[in-house]
Every structure is written in C-alpha cells, then in structure tokens.
Amino acid sequence: MTRSIGLVVALIALGAAVIVSLGVGARVVAPTAVLDALFAYDGSDLHAIVRDARLPRTVIGVIAGIALGGCGALIQAYTRNPLADPGILGVNAGATFAITMGAGFLGLRAPLQYMWLSLGGALVVTLLVYVIGRASREGATPIRMTLTGVALGAILTGLSSIVVLKNLEIFSSLRFWGMGSLGGRNAEVISTVAPVVILGLIIAAFASGSLNAIALGDDLGASLGVNIPLTRGLAIAGVTLLAGGAVALAGPIAFVGLMVPHAVRWFTGPDQRWILAFAVVVAPVLLLVSDVIGRVVLPEGELPVGIVTVVLGAPVLILLARRRQVSGL
Amino acid sequence: MSSHSRRLLTSLALVATAALALTACAVSGTPAADEGATESSDAYPVTIEHVFGETEITEKPERIVTIGWYAQDVAAALGVVPVGVEDFSWGTVDTYLPWFADKVDELGGELPEVLSLTDSGDYDYEQILALDPDVILAVHSGIDEKTYDRLAEIAPTVAYADKVWSSEREDLTLKVGRILGQEEETQALLDESDAAIAAAAADHPEFAGVVFTYGWFLPEAQTSADLYLQRDPRVRLTEELGFVSSPQVVGAADSTEDFTFAVSLEELADVESQFHIGWGNSPEDVTRTVENPLVSRWAPIANGSYYFFLDNSTLSWATTAPSVLSIPATIDEIADELASGLKTN
C-alpha cells in the first residue's frame, strides 16, 4: 500500500518535472502560456520555443529516462550487483562507439541510422561480453560478465576518444551529442526510438519476476522453476534495447541508470517488479531536473544534461558508498 | 559553449598537424632570394609586446617557425619562407594553403616542414628545436602560457596581442614586418589588400549597411548558436566589404574572453541580422542548422538570406584567416559567393 502511494507521488513528481521542463529555459514561459503553446498555438516565437524545442526535448528526456531507469534496474538484478549500471557491461560504450564510427566515417547522421548503429553496437558488445564471459568452466556468471564488460567498455571508450580527438570533423559534429544532451535533436528521433524502448520495457517487466528468483542464486532459482538461460537471454535483450535506445536518443548519459534503481530500492525493498516500476518513473524526473538545471546554470549557453547528471551523480554515489548498509539485492 | 569552440579551434591548429607530419620529412627553408633586401641593420633590435610579455629580436631572423595561422602568409609575402608551419588540411585543402604554396613556388623556395603534435596534443618541441628557428611567430594562435614558455626556451617567441585567435590584420601584419625589418614593404602589402577589398566592395554595393552575423553550424544536440565576435578576423573582413555587425554581436564583446559567444536558440530571435554567414564540414551540417525549428524561424534563415562556406575549403580558409596573401587571391570570389546568398527586400 505504501508502495502504491509512493508510486503515485513519483508520477506526480514526473508531471511536475514535465511542466517545469516546458516552462524553464533562456526564456521563462508562464504555465498558462505553456498550455496555450500546446493547445492554442499561435505561431509566435514564444509558442514555437515551447512546442518545437522544449516539447521534443522533454519527450526525449522522459523516454530516455525510462530507458535508463529500466535498464539500470534490469542490469542490477541480472548481475546481482547493486551498483551496476548500463556502463558496466560495456553496452553504452558499444553504442557510443558504433555511432561515433558511423557518423564520423560513414556519414550516417539520420535519426534512424543513429538508432540502428546504437542498437547494433549495444547488441554486438552484449553478445561479445556474453561469449567471452562464457568461455570458462562455470559459464557466464555475472561476475565474469561484469569484468568482461568493464574491460570491453574501457577499450571501446578509448577507441572512440582517439577517433574523435584525432578527427576534427567528427569532433565538431559529435561534441555535444557525445556529452549526453536532450536538446537540439531532430524530433524524428522520438518516433524512431520510442517503439524500441517500449519493447525493451515489456521484456524487462516480463523478466523481473524470474529475476527475483535468480537473486537467490542460480541453483535456488532453478529449483523454484525458473528457466535460467531464458531469463538471462531476456535480460540481455532488454538491456540491449533500453541502453541502445537511450544512447540513440540522448547520447551517453552516466549515473542515472546506476543511481535511480539503487535509491528506489531503499524504499521498495528487493522486489524487482517494484524496483522496475519506480525506476522508470523516477529516472525521467532526475533526467528532466538535471536538464533544466543545465539550461539555467550558465550565464550564456547551456550545460549538456550528461555533464549535470555526472556533477549531481558523483556526490550521490559517494553518499551511497558511505551508507553503513548498502541496499543489497 | 564557447570554451568548446576554442578547444575545437585549438585542435584545428594543433591536432590536425599530426596526420601529415610523417610525410613531411624534408627540412626546407632557405630564406628565399635576396630580392626583398630592403631591411636596414639599424632596424634591430626590435621589441614586440604581446600577451605574455615582450620579446626582443636582435637581428633579422632567417629561419622562422610559425604557430597558428596567418604569420606564414605574411612572412612568405615578404619573401621569407618559414621552415616550419601548421598543417592546414581541411576538406579540399591539402597541407598547405594554396596562395602560400603558390608564393613559395614563386620565390623558388622549398615548402616548409609541417609541425607535428604529440599524443597529448602538445607541439613536438624536439621537432621545433631541430628546425633551429631564429624566431617563432604565434601571432594568431591559441597557445597558452605554458606552451609559450616552452617555445620561448627554443627561440624568441611572439604570441598574440591580447586574446586567443583574435587579431587585427594591420597590427599583426606590421608586427611581422617589423620582426623581418621590412616595414615599408609590409605597408605596401596592406595597401594592396585594402585596395582589393575596396574594389570587391565597390563591385557589390548591395552589401553596404546590411546587418550580418557569422557563426558556427549547429552540431548534433547543440542548443545554442555560436556567433563570432568582431575581434575575429573573419567578421572584420566581412565588415570591410560593407556589411555591418549585428548590435547584439557588438554588445557581446566583453561577455567572454573567447572569439565567439553563445546565444541560446530560444533567444536567437532577439539577435538582429539580415544576412547570416556560416560554415560546415558537410551538407548535413548546413541542413541540420537551417532546419532546426528555432533557427529556421530566425529572420535571415526564414528569408533565405544566408550563405555557408562548405565545398570550397580554400575559401573557408580565406575568410577564416584573411591575410595579405589570401585577400588579393580570393576576395572577389568571397564577395561573389556572399552575394549569391544575400537576399535583400
């Protein structure tokens, strides 16, 4: 019951964050004017700012937040690591690497191309991590996969940096996207990526019941009737779709996928289904609030949301690490 | 995000040199021909003030290394081919700026060595040391004090006057002229450039009084527009053609130490402009910029009154760092290109 009320509160917070995101920026727009812009558009500059710039930006923030939160919840349960995030399996690095190469060398810069590159990169890395991690007697244990993912992620991030730093044109094209940004994207990207995120979310919801059983350990999970390989496969598919979708939407954004599922676990307890439900509502709130802060914090121009989440996220991570009892799984 | 622009432009000057450095192994640099021997020995020592202090040059330098842009053109125009220059590869331009290469050819000199960079993005100081320069000219560059100190250990180094990548053509050109002891010739070169600009402006009376802006293309996911300030040479050149800087550009001069300033796209409508000039690396850069929902509403873009330097990187360079060599060679073409984009009502 408390959890249901909590979820309603979180949803209200999300609604408030959406309204703030539509109203705040270089130009302050009153809430009534925001509504006018959406429902009684008059073609003025102010209405265009709300409808054509902030609305797509906010929608991207909500969808990317859902994807990051869902992905983080899934990956923490799957790796049985309460401090895991999409970065830990190298998934973000793979998606970013693919987009950097595609946009830089092949000139693939349309939203649809971004998405396929992102998903392809995420999938290839996930499979690589799985195959490499499996090459031992115990099979693909979460620890082996995490280690492989961290290593692969480091390699791919390094390669992306080399390419971007050594090629001026790629650097100038990707310098904002590469920091993680909700704004300035073609609105087309929304309709392209949203179905992928929704599919990922359905898979995540489907897997979360079985993940509860796996949390007790593979053997106990199996004795409870859970199909371990199927659950793992679903989790990997869900992580790929959600992480790939998030990167295609907003570039690599750190900490949200780590922090949110971990923090909501204090409130929800270890039930994976509740964690997922809360994470996909709270993560977009955090992302939108970070984005709004990024819009107003500089006297001129804006700070990309990826920078704000890191600045906000690092202290929170320290706080998490200092807690006497880390909320386990 | 003007700090990123600076980082980018610094990278343009720094990082880009690495690629072709390996191919440029022949050391060149005989100070070509003695025909420009108007210098008098009593011109020295020459003391030049710059952002990091004063530099004294005691005799006419023969081996010159240039850092950044601009100085290599002036030196060559005065008959001295530098022994080391930056890599100017960009789009259709390969290694050397065409008017510079032409001038070196005309002087019968050898094309200089291209400066390379280390993995950390520093200049390869050992390479510069091996070039044995008499003077290092970084008069239009983005070097920081640490880099200046390293360079000054190798040879007397002259940095930019006040701000990174910001200089005035007259001031910069005369400075290089004084360093080479050829001030009179330098003034003649400046007069020639001014005359070429005036002629191009006279051919295009429609430019006069048109309020303009000059800016970056919008990279993916950027939410503000970067516009060049008046202290950037490209803005000054455009003004000399008859255009007038937007009052918002003029007013932003003191808001930053940079050569660009950022305007949130939400406030772009407040920037007065009848003609917008930009550049891009690919057609997608231009499309993304002009089709952005807020940029497309902005007066110059909405009226179709804009021009992007795109295919011809020679012209992109010519407007970016207009020198006494590049101006006579390119100003007519630049003016014609701008005219092709200008729509006046």
Interface residues (C-beta under 8 A of the other chain):
Chain A: G25 A26 R27 D45 A48 I49 D52 A53 R57 A103 G107 R109 L165 K166 L168 E169 F171 S172 S173 L174 R175 F176 W177 S181 G183 G184 R185 N186 A187 A250 G251 R295 P299 E300 G301 E302 P304
Chain B: M1 S2 H4 L8 S11 L12 V15 A16 A18 A19 W90 G121 L218 P219 E220 A221 Q222 T223 S224 S255 T256 F261 A262 V263 S264 L265 E266 E267 A269 N281 S282 E284 D285 R288 E291 N292 P293 L294 R297
